Amino acid sequence: MNKFLGFAALLLAQQLHAQQQQAPAYPLVTHDPYFSIWSASDNLTASATRHWTGAEQPIVGMVKVDGTTYRVLGQQGEHYDGIVPAADEKKYTVAYTETAPAADWMSTDFIEKGWQTGEAPFTNDKHMSGTQWNTRDIWVRRSFNLNKLPSEPLFLKINHDDNAEVYINGTKAYSYEGWLNHTQYFPISDDVKKLLKKGKNVLAIHVTNTQGGAYLDAGISVKPKNVLADNIKIAVQKSVQLTATQTTYTFTCGKVDLTLNFLSPLLLNDLDLMSRPVSYISYKVQSNDGAQHDVQVYFGASSTLATNTAGQEVTAQQLNSNGLSILKAGTTEQAILAKKGDDLRIDWGYLYVAVPKEANATQTITTDGDAIASFVGKPKAVTTGKQLMLNTVVKLGKVGAESKEQVVLIGYDDIYSIQYFGTNLRPWWKKDDTFTIEKELAAASKDYGSILERCNTFDKQMYADATKAGGDTYAKLCVLGYRQSIAAHKLVKSPEGEILFLSKENFSNGCINTVDVTYPSAPLFLIYNPDLMKGMTNGIFYFSESGKYTEPYAAHDLGTYPLANGQVYGEGMPVEESGNMIILIAAIAKAEGNADYAKKHWKTLTTWADYLLKEGFDPANQLCTDDFAGHLARNANLSVKAIVGLGCYAMLADQLGEKATAEKFRTAAKNMVTNWMKLADDGDHYTLAFERKGTWSQKYNLVWDKVLGLDLFPKAVYDKEIKYYLTQQKRFGLPLDSRKTYTKSDWIVWTAGLTDNQADFEALITPVYKYATETSSRVPISDWHETTDGKMVGFQARSVVGGYFMEILEKKLGK
């Protein structure tokens, strides 16, 4: 073997080994906050795939070898048939009262005298359909008739906020103190099930709303068994490899080996490709015993990918277009942009599954219960219903030592993506009516080979850059953050023709384009495409410059996803958001080598800088991005942000030739640093808040002083803080501050950027990676976790993991 080729092969093998890793959840199909499918188990066959919110959105894969079927991807989702439907399945009315009834209110013989009649669900959210409920307690009685008694396992289907107790024919079947954040199914015991009778039955529920939101919807479901699934073997998973754009599994399916690759081509320097809502799922098979084997592959996608809840009615069809065989599904309602909020899935637009016509695929639409029959039996075809499966079967024929590949495309056309100050915006890729999803699928199919090659090249380069910047462990964190960060955004174009790259504040409060989410996400996009960074700030500038927002500081958000019609957060973060915006605009200027973007918005930036000059150094008792830890006056880290923000404004003024302004603001910032060091000093470290001895916090905002070369704070400040932090670490990382033991992993990476040697950097980074690979919280990585046990505290699938790329950004801007 050529020595050079042998060395190159060794390096590649080491890189592939380095990227084979565990993850809290594995990205499979990642495009935007709605089109986002993950596996929450280390073995791909161990659980049903799900949306990042945790709701099941099954995609299923199987391989048939010489007549024996192996499951390689996911599981069928939990299927339930409503015998007493909940409101997401069918509208229903009940008797209810908000005044405490007699003690026997739950009995079948109780007379509902004086009770009201209302349509479920019950909620205090005025934007939702159903019956408004604004009192502390509600009692509900729902009568239902059964023509026959169910033989299958029985489940209570319920979503309630807050405390609930449920009775079936007078006997308690369920109780829970607290709230559910989505509809769940709970087994009904055999003792309670025996109480059901033919004819009239009563479901009685009492809910107490202790605070905040109020909600109630419930029904009863059965869970049928799929006997065909018993005859399917589980393939042996041999490995999983993560790269920036791909997740690749290898399996043994008897006498055939399979490589199953999931590719979402999120290349940030190609906005048309990045915004195209199409992912590739590749089955590559070859014999492992040298003989020829008859091989077929199956891919199934649930229509729940196009619904908010599994109970919604969908319609599906098979069609042929542009050389592709296509399956398509979507809700019958198609209420475009009708819902907003956090724990929601899309229920408008259409899911697509496609393969080239030359594959001679057999495509069918079945209920999810009949999906396996499309591969191992005789399915019953349907076109409407609930929880349908889009099934594609391809016969690969005889497969030997030479591999054969079948690529399946999965895509989503959301028609309209975002409402922006009253205007519904199409996705970026849909430039006009001539751009259709069928054409996008065809282009994706045609260009698969070149796109795969481009993604492979990028994946290797990104990993190499990350390794050079921070080492192998750091590079693995960057891999975990790449797709998650991008897919928490939606790319559209404003009515004025500007880029809008709008984040969703996933499992935090559902806000859209939150500035203090944009701020930690920034490093990834500053590295690979500063135009996307502008797309994360354009809307905030428009909000102020249009006169729609009149405060002298930057807004917190633009609304609740997907409706960007103006700030909804109840309290501003004046110093926080103004500092964030100025720092980010300076970072754009540094990345691009000019201040043209700052010049465009100079009047607004000046207003925010003037606010920081007046209010930023010794902040009042106001919110910051760490608001979950509580309000804090005289916040030393927030003061750092204001100081750095003023330094950034001075840098921009200097680039724009405004020398006097630059000198004024730089002098002010430097003077603040001197005062800051006195007020925050606590001997071997600096305090959480000014003059609060015995406290400490991560001063992660300092990193921009270093990254942008502002030279405001002495290096001794960095060194003192790092030395102290290394004495405060827990098993899974450095706590956020002295008040609690929980942390934010994005801030730890920024704090690690203050180090001046690899040993200290790795000492801070390694516990974060340990959390990422050992946490029991099997969700797309949570950026807010407990340092003692590695469990998530809150938040998941957020874009802020783009902040993991800070060390690469520092190396790039420092060149």
PEZI-V758585 format. One record per helix or strand of 2 or more residues. SS is the DSSP state (2 for helix, 1 for strand). FROM is the first residue (numbers start at 1). LEN is the number of residues. If there is no record, write none. Layout:
BEGIN
ss=SS from=FROM len=LEN
ss=SS from=FROM len=LEN
END
This chain:
BEGIN
ss=2 from=3 len=17
ss=1 from=26 len=5
ss=1 from=36 len=4
ss=1 from=50 len=2
ss=1 from=59 len=7
ss=1 from=68 len=6
ss=1 from=81 len=4
ss=1 from=93 len=5
ss=1 from=116 len=4
ss=1 from=122 len=2
ss=1 from=131 len=2
ss=1 from=137 len=10
ss=1 from=153 len=9
ss=1 from=163 len=6
ss=1 from=171 len=6
ss=1 from=184 len=4
ss=2 from=190 len=4
ss=1 from=199 len=10
ss=1 from=215 len=9
ss=2 from=227 len=5
ss=1 from=233 len=2
ss=1 from=236 len=7
ss=1 from=246 len=8
ss=1 from=256 len=8
ss=2 from=271 len=5
ss=1 from=278 len=10
ss=1 from=293 len=10
ss=2 from=303 len=4
ss=1 from=314 len=8
ss=1 from=324 len=8
ss=1 from=350 len=7
ss=2 from=357 len=3
ss=1 from=362 len=6
ss=2 from=368 len=3
ss=2 from=373 len=4
ss=1 from=384 len=2
ss=1 from=388 len=12
ss=1 from=404 len=10
ss=1 from=418 len=3
ss=1 from=423 len=3
ss=2 from=437 len=10
ss=2 from=448 len=23
ss=2 from=472 len=15
ss=1 from=489 len=5
ss=1 from=499 len=6
ss=1 from=511 len=2
ss=2 from=515 len=14
ss=2 from=530 len=6
ss=2 from=538 len=8
ss=1 from=563 len=2
ss=2 from=574 len=19
ss=2 from=596 len=5
ss=2 from=602 len=14
ss=2 from=627 len=3
ss=2 from=636 len=20
ss=2 from=659 len=21
ss=2 from=700 len=8
ss=2 from=715 len=11
ss=1 from=729 len=2
ss=1 from=733 len=2
ss=1 from=742 len=3
ss=2 from=745 len=8
ss=2 from=758 len=17
ss=1 from=784 len=3
ss=1 from=792 len=3
ss=2 from=799 len=15
END
